[in-house]
Amino acid sequence: MIIKDREIPRIILKLQALLRRFPMHHHKIQILVDELNRRTAGHKGEEALDYPLSLLNPEKYLIFHGLRLQIGNHFFQIDTLVISKNFILLIEVKNLAGTIYFDPVFSQLIQIKDEQKQAYPDPQIQLLRQVEQLKKWLKHHGFSSISIFSLVVVSNDKTIIKTSPENHNLNSSVIHRHLLPTHIKTFEKSTQSEVYDHKEIKKLVRLLKKKHVEAEHSILERFNISPSEIKKGVFCEVCTHSPLVRKHGSWFCTNCKAKNLNGHVQALMDYCLLIKPLITNEEARKFLNIESRYVTKRLLKSLNLPTTGTKKSTTYDLTQLTKQNVPTNSNKKPATTK
């Protein structure tokens, strides 16, 4: 049973919003495009696990996707967590094409594709760290000690996995996705006695859901971009022209003459993702390119957003807007530049 669904990572939504509102001639465009492509490929790799995970007995296994927990002053994130009464499994997903070579001497993963080599940290090391952190987290919250396994799952079936001859045990910790159900059955056989009863499982599920913390970092600070470089206004969904003009209760494109009733929703989502989650009437007017504070107030109130303050000091919380709505072009293929 899936307890926490897989969501589009917030970093992807932020990168999409940034590319929508960033000058295409800017020297950082290719850096942003490459980052978005990398993040999108990683997310698609995680989605590729949906089928093998669906083969598991939903009454025996509970699944969490994208779980982020805190232990002490540090956070650790798990791609996929599988919980049973007998054991827990941590899964780190890698979506790398070509050939990947696990170097046990220098603890690195080397991808070889199109005669190019790219080195990455060994995900096995990362998983071992996550296992230790989860053990501490469980002990801190009073749960019994339980067997915790970990697997690096390569989501691309065509990827060739290699290592040195002395690293012959790699196939027990790094697998292709279609082998996942088989390895879970092996874990079942090696841990036949139940550690957690039904009551403790319910308590663990409840606590994991409560303690999950969404990562929230400024995308502008990450890439050293000033808010003044972000394009303001409502964009046309037909021709991408901006800014649209507010006219007779809708947004009007002076370029292609298209009309849009709810163009401000996407713009406010972008504001939340790029600038900050809270917005005042004045800030909304400037960002949406509206002169009337009364029109702006009506648009904001129509979204039924949580508010604080009264009258001119009213602040609207846009957070739920980005969780309820996926950007309209989120399914488009990431752009590339020459």
C-alpha positions as CSV (number, residue, x, y, z in Angstrom):
1,M,0.0,0.0,0.0
2,I,1.4,3.4,-0.9
3,I,1.2,5.7,2.1
4,K,3.1,8.7,0.7
5,D,2.6,9.2,-3.1
6,R,5.4,10.2,-5.3
7,E,5.1,13.9,-6.2
8,I,6.9,16.1,-8.7
9,P,9.9,17.3,-6.6
10,R,9.6,21.0,-5.7
11,I,13.0,21.7,-7.1
12,I,11.6,20.8,-10.6
13,L,8.6,23.1,-10.2
14,K,11.0,25.9,-9.2
15,L,13.3,25.3,-12.1
16,Q,10.3,25.3,-14.5
17,A,9.0,28.5,-13.0
18,L,12.5,30.1,-13.2
19,L,12.9,29.1,-16.9
20,R,9.5,30.6,-17.7
21,R,10.5,33.9,-16.2
22,F,14.2,34.2,-17.0
23,P,15.7,36.0,-20.0
24,M,16.6,33.3,-22.6
25,H,19.8,35.2,-23.6
26,H,21.1,35.1,-20.0
27,H,24.4,33.3,-19.6
28,K,23.0,31.0,-16.8
29,I,20.2,29.6,-19.0
30,Q,22.2,26.5,-20.0
31,I,23.1,25.8,-16.4
32,L,19.4,25.9,-15.5
33,V,18.4,23.8,-18.4
34,D,21.0,21.1,-17.6
35,E,19.9,21.1,-14.0
36,L,16.2,20.7,-14.9
37,N,17.0,17.9,-17.4
38,R,19.0,16.1,-14.7
39,R,16.3,16.5,-12.1
40,T,13.6,15.4,-14.5
41,A,15.5,12.3,-15.5
42,G,15.9,11.4,-11.9
43,H,12.2,11.8,-11.3
44,K,11.4,9.6,-14.3
45,G,13.8,7.0,-13.0
46,E,11.9,6.9,-9.7
47,E,8.6,6.6,-11.6
48,A,10.0,3.6,-13.4
49,L,9.9,1.8,-10.0
50,D,6.1,2.0,-9.9
51,Y,5.5,-1.2,-11.8
52,P,7.9,-3.6,-9.8
53,L,6.6,-2.1,-6.6
54,S,3.0,-2.7,-7.7
55,L,3.8,-6.4,-7.7
56,L,4.2,-6.4,-3.9
57,N,1.4,-7.5,-1.7
58,P,-0.3,-4.2,-0.5
59,E,-1.3,-5.9,2.7
60,K,2.2,-6.8,3.7
61,Y,4.2,-3.7,2.4
62,L,3.8,0.0,3.1
63,I,5.5,2.4,0.7
64,F,6.7,5.9,1.2
65,H,8.1,8.0,-1.7
66,G,10.4,11.1,-1.2
67,L,10.6,10.9,2.6
68,R,12.7,13.6,4.3
69,L,13.3,13.2,8.0
70,Q,15.4,15.1,10.6
71,I,17.8,13.6,13.1
72,G,19.5,16.1,15.3
73,N,20.5,19.1,13.3
74,H,20.6,17.2,10.0
75,F,18.0,16.0,7.4
76,F,18.2,12.8,5.4
77,Q,16.1,12.0,2.4
78,I,15.0,8.5,1.1
79,D,13.9,8.0,-2.5
80,T,11.6,5.1,-1.6
81,L,11.0,3.4,1.8
82,V,9.4,0.0,2.0
83,I,8.1,-1.1,5.4
84,S,7.0,-4.6,6.5
85,K,6.5,-6.2,10.0
86,N,9.8,-8.1,9.4
87,F,12.2,-5.5,7.9
88,I,12.6,-2.1,6.3
89,L,14.1,-1.5,2.9
90,L,15.7,1.8,1.6
91,I,15.9,2.2,-2.1
92,E,18.1,4.7,-3.9
93,V,17.2,5.1,-7.6
94,K,19.7,5.8,-10.4
95,N,18.5,6.7,-13.9
96,L,21.8,6.7,-15.8
97,A,22.1,5.5,-19.4
98,G,25.1,3.8,-21.1
99,T,27.5,1.9,-18.9
100,I,28.0,2.6,-15.2
101,Y,31.1,1.4,-13.4
102,F,31.3,1.0,-9.6
103,D,34.9,1.8,-8.5
104,P,35.4,0.2,-5.1
105,V,38.9,1.7,-4.7
106,F,37.9,5.4,-4.8
107,S,34.2,4.8,-3.9
108,Q,32.8,6.4,-7.0
109,L,30.3,5.7,-9.7
110,I,31.5,6.4,-13.2
111,Q,29.1,6.8,-16.1
112,I,30.4,6.1,-19.6
113,K,28.1,7.4,-22.4
114,D,28.8,8.6,-25.9
115,E,32.6,8.1,-25.2
116,Q,32.3,10.6,-22.3
117,K,33.0,9.8,-18.7
118,Q,31.2,11.4,-15.7
119,A,32.0,10.6,-12.0
120,Y,29.5,10.6,-9.2
121,P,29.7,9.7,-5.5
122,D,29.0,6.0,-4.9
123,P,25.3,5.7,-4.0
124,Q,26.0,2.7,-1.9
125,I,28.0,4.9,0.5
126,Q,25.0,7.3,0.6
127,L,22.6,4.4,1.4
128,L,24.8,3.2,4.2
129,R,24.7,6.6,5.8
130,Q,20.9,6.7,5.4
131,V,20.5,3.3,7.0
132,E,22.5,4.5,10.0
133,Q,20.5,7.7,10.2
134,L,17.2,5.8,10.0
135,K,18.3,3.4,12.8
136,K,19.1,6.5,15.0
137,W,15.7,8.0,14.1
138,L,13.8,4.8,15.0
139,K,15.7,4.4,18.3
140,H,15.1,8.1,19.1
141,H,11.4,7.6,18.7
142,G,11.2,4.5,20.7
143,F,10.9,1.8,18.1
144,S,12.3,-1.7,18.4
145,S,15.5,-2.6,16.4
146,I,14.6,-4.1,13.1
147,S,16.5,-5.4,10.1
148,I,17.1,-2.6,7.6
149,F,18.2,-3.4,4.0
150,S,19.2,-1.1,1.2
151,L,19.4,-1.4,-2.6
152,V,20.6,0.8,-5.4
153,V,18.1,0.3,-8.2
154,V,19.0,1.2,-11.7
155,S,15.8,2.2,-13.4
156,N,17.0,2.0,-17.1
157,D,16.8,-1.6,-18.2
158,K,19.4,-1.0,-20.9
159,T,22.1,0.4,-18.6
160,I,25.2,-1.9,-18.4
161,I,26.4,-2.3,-14.8
162,K,30.1,-3.1,-14.3
163,T,32.7,-3.3,-11.5
164,S,36.1,-4.8,-10.8
165,P,36.5,-8.6,-10.3
166,E,37.1,-8.3,-6.6
167,N,33.8,-6.4,-6.1
168,H,31.9,-9.6,-6.8
169,N,29.2,-8.9,-4.2
170,L,27.9,-5.9,-6.1
171,N,24.9,-7.8,-7.4
172,S,23.5,-8.0,-3.9
173,S,23.3,-4.3,-3.4
174,V,23.0,-2.9,-7.0
175,I,20.2,-4.2,-9.2
176,H,18.1,-3.5,-12.2
177,R,14.5,-2.5,-11.4
178,H,12.9,-5.8,-12.7
179,L,14.8,-7.7,-10.0
180,L,13.4,-5.7,-7.1
181,P,10.5,-8.1,-6.2
182,T,12.9,-11.0,-6.3
183,H,15.3,-9.3,-3.8
184,I,12.4,-8.4,-1.5
185,K,11.4,-12.0,-1.4
186,T,15.0,-12.9,-0.4
187,F,14.7,-10.3,2.4
188,E,11.4,-12.0,3.5
189,K,13.1,-15.4,3.8
190,S,16.0,-14.1,5.8
191,T,13.7,-12.3,8.3
192,Q,10.8,-14.6,9.0
193,S,9.9,-13.4,12.4
194,E,7.7,-10.3,12.9
195,V,9.4,-7.5,14.8
196,Y,6.6,-4.9,14.6
197,D,3.0,-5.8,15.4
198,H,0.0,-4.1,13.8
199,K,-0.2,-1.4,16.4
200,E,3.5,-0.5,16.1
201,I,3.3,-0.4,12.3
202,K,0.3,2.1,12.6
203,K,2.3,4.2,15.0
204,L,5.3,4.2,12.7
205,V,3.3,5.2,9.7
206,R,1.6,8.0,11.6
207,L,4.9,9.4,12.8
208,L,6.6,9.2,9.4
209,K,3.8,11.2,7.8
210,K,3.9,13.7,10.7
211,K,7.7,14.1,10.7
212,H,8.2,14.4,6.9
213,V,9.6,17.9,6.2
214,E,9.5,19.3,2.6
215,A,12.8,20.8,1.5
216,E,12.4,24.5,0.9
217,H,15.4,26.3,-0.4
218,S,15.5,29.5,-2.4
219,I,16.2,28.7,-6.1
220,L,17.3,32.3,-6.7
221,E,19.9,32.1,-3.9
222,R,21.1,28.7,-5.1
223,F,21.9,30.1,-8.6
224,N,22.8,33.6,-7.4
225,I,20.0,35.3,-9.3
226,S,18.5,38.6,-8.3
227,P,14.6,38.9,-8.0
228,S,14.9,41.9,-10.3
229,E,16.0,39.6,-13.1
230,I,12.7,37.7,-12.9
231,K,10.0,38.7,-15.5
232,K,6.8,39.9,-14.0
233,G,3.2,39.7,-15.3
234,V,0.8,37.1,-16.6
235,F,2.0,35.0,-19.6
236,C,0.0,33.8,-22.6
237,E,-0.6,30.1,-22.6
238,V,-0.9,30.1,-26.4
239,C,2.1,32.1,-27.5
240,T,4.0,32.8,-24.2
241,H,3.8,36.6,-24.8
242,S,3.9,38.7,-21.7
243,P,2.6,40.6,-19.9
244,L,-1.1,40.1,-20.6
245,V,-3.5,42.9,-20.0
246,R,-6.4,42.7,-17.6
247,K,-9.5,43.5,-19.7
248,H,-13.2,43.0,-19.1
249,G,-12.6,40.3,-16.4
250,S,-10.0,38.3,-18.2
251,W,-6.4,38.3,-19.4
252,F,-5.9,39.5,-22.9
253,C,-2.9,38.8,-25.1
254,T,-2.0,41.8,-27.3
255,N,0.1,39.5,-29.5
256,C,-2.2,36.6,-30.5
257,K,-5.5,38.0,-29.1
258,A,-6.1,35.0,-26.9
259,K,-8.1,35.4,-23.7
260,N,-7.5,33.6,-20.3
261,L,-9.7,33.8,-17.3
262,N,-7.2,32.3,-14.8
263,G,-3.8,33.4,-16.0
264,H,-3.1,35.0,-12.7
265,V,-3.1,31.6,-11.0
266,Q,0.0,30.4,-12.8
267,A,1.7,33.8,-12.2
268,L,1.0,33.6,-8.4
269,M,2.3,30.0,-8.3
270,D,5.5,31.2,-9.9
271,Y,5.7,34.0,-7.3
272,C,5.4,31.4,-4.6
273,L,8.0,29.1,-6.1
274,L,10.5,31.9,-6.9
275,I,10.1,34.8,-4.5
276,K,8.2,33.8,-1.3
277,P,5.0,32.0,-0.2
278,L,3.4,35.1,1.3
279,I,2.1,38.0,-0.8
280,T,0.3,41.3,0.0
281,N,-2.1,43.1,-2.3
282,E,0.6,45.6,-3.2
283,E,3.1,42.9,-4.1
284,A,0.5,41.0,-6.1
285,R,-0.4,44.2,-8.1
286,K,3.2,44.8,-9.0
287,F,3.8,41.2,-10.0
288,L,0.6,40.7,-12.0
289,N,0.9,44.2,-13.5
290,I,-2.5,45.4,-12.2
291,E,-3.2,49.0,-11.3
292,S,-6.4,48.5,-9.2
293,R,-6.0,47.2,-5.7
294,Y,-9.7,46.2,-5.7
295,V,-9.3,44.0,-8.7
296,T,-6.3,42.4,-7.1
297,K,-8.1,41.9,-3.9
298,R,-11.0,40.2,-5.7
299,L,-8.6,37.9,-7.6
300,L,-6.8,36.9,-4.4
301,K,-10.0,36.3,-2.4
302,S,-11.4,34.1,-5.2
303,L,-8.6,31.6,-4.6
304,N,-9.7,31.0,-0.9
305,L,-6.1,31.3,0.4
306,P,-5.3,31.4,4.1
307,T,-4.7,34.9,5.3
308,T,-3.3,36.9,8.2
309,G,-3.8,40.5,9.1
310,T,-6.7,42.8,8.1
311,K,-7.4,45.4,5.5
312,K,-4.2,46.8,3.9
313,S,-2.0,44.6,6.0
314,T,-3.7,41.4,4.8
315,T,-1.1,38.7,3.7
316,Y,-2.1,35.8,1.5
317,D,-0.4,32.4,1.8
318,L,0.2,30.9,-1.7
319,T,1.6,27.6,-0.5
320,Q,-1.5,25.5,-1.0
321,L,-1.8,26.9,-4.5
322,T,1.4,25.2,-5.6
323,K,0.4,21.9,-4.0
324,Q,-3.0,21.9,-5.6
325,N,-1.9,22.9,-9.1
326,V,0.8,21.6,-11.4
327,P,2.3,24.2,-13.8
328,T,0.6,24.0,-17.2
329,N,3.8,23.3,-19.0
330,S,5.2,20.8,-16.5
331,N,4.9,17.9,-19.0
332,K,6.8,19.7,-21.8
333,K,10.2,18.5,-22.7
334,P,12.9,20.7,-21.0
335,A,14.3,23.3,-23.3
336,T,17.8,23.1,-24.7
337,T,20.0,25.9,-25.9
338,K,22.7,25.9,-28.6
